[in-house]
Amino acid sequence: PKYNYIRLSINDKAQNWHFQPTRFTHGHTAAPTTQGPGIFKGMVIRACALTNNIADLRREIASVIYLLLDRGHDRDGLRKAYNAFLIERVDRLFASERKHLRAFFSKV
């Protein structure tokens, strides 16, 4: 059955710009090694707060993972940040999906 609800997701307005903004440092810069996982965790927390369904949340998490891996960030650091996010921030809305979300990182 169809339900009457509003589907919320994140719109990346930078896609409409005619130039490439620099939003994240490269993984091989002199920045601290905790910077990539910190950026990742912050972006995933933002996605969890703004989306209201699991499909959009998974899509947003995957896009952040691909973005940071393309920029050379450490996969193990991102995995630790993701697990910390699942422990700290998955609220009642997505609590039943915690096991599936944990396995989702390995598939990406």
C-alpha positions in Angstrom: 0.0 0.0 0.0 1.0 3.6 -0.6 1.6 5.7 2.5 1.4 9.5 2.6 4.8 10.6 3.9 7.5 12.9 2.9 10.8 11.3 1.8 13.8 13.3 3.0 17.3 13.0 1.5 20.4 15.2 1.0 20.8 17.4 -2.0 24.4 18.1 -2.9 24.2 21.7 -4.3 27.8 21.6 -5.3 26.9 19.3 -8.2 25.2 22.3 -9.9 28.3 24.5 -9.7 30.6 25.0 -12.6 33.8 24.5 -10.6 35.0 21.8 -8.2 35.0 23.0 -4.6 37.7 21.6 -2.3 35.8 20.2 0.7 38.0 17.4 2.0 41.7 17.1 2.4 43.6 14.4 0.5 44.5 11.3 2.5 48.2 11.8 1.8 48.6 15.3 3.1 50.3 16.3 6.3 46.9 16.4 8.1 46.4 14.2 11.1 45.3 10.7 10.4 42.2 11.2 12.5 40.9 13.9 10.1 39.4 11.5 7.6 37.5 9.4 10.1 36.3 12.6 11.8 35.0 14.0 8.5 33.4 10.7 7.7 31.6 10.4 11.1 30.4 13.9 10.9 29.0 13.4 7.4 27.3 10.1 8.4 25.7 11.8 11.5 24.4 14.6 9.2 23.0 12.0 6.8 21.3 10.1 9.6 19.7 13.3 10.9 18.4 14.5 7.5 17.2 11.2 6.0 14.1 9.4 7.1 14.5 6.1 5.4 17.1 3.4 5.3 17.6 3.4 1.5 18.6 7.1 1.4 20.8 6.7 4.4 22.7 3.8 2.8 23.1 5.8 -0.4 24.5 8.8 1.4 26.9 6.7 3.5 28.1 4.9 0.3 28.7 8.2 -1.5 30.8 9.6 1.5 32.8 6.3 1.6 33.6 6.5 -2.1 34.5 10.1 -1.9 37.0 9.7 0.9 38.5 6.5 -0.5 39.0 8.2 -3.8 40.9 11.0 -1.9 43.2 8.4 -0.4 41.9 8.1 3.2 42.5 4.9 5.1 39.7 2.3 4.9 40.4 1.0 8.4 40.0 4.4 9.9 36.7 4.9 8.1 35.5 1.5 9.3 36.4 2.4 13.0 34.5 5.7 12.6 31.5 3.9 11.1 31.4 1.4 13.9 31.7 4.3 16.5 28.8 6.0 14.7 26.7 2.8 14.9 27.3 2.4 18.6 26.7 6.0 19.5 24.2 7.4 17.1 21.8 4.9 15.6 18.6 5.9 17.3 15.3 4.1 17.6 14.4 4.9 14.0 17.2 2.7 12.6 17.9 0.5 15.6 16.3 -2.5 14.0 18.7 -2.0 11.0 21.9 -1.9 13.0 23.0 -5.4 12.1 22.3 -4.7 8.4 24.1 -1.3 8.6 27.1 -3.0 10.1 27.4 -5.5 7.3 26.7 -2.7 4.7 30.2 -1.1 5.1 31.8 -4.4 4.0 29.7 -4.5 0.9 30.6 -1.0 -0.2 
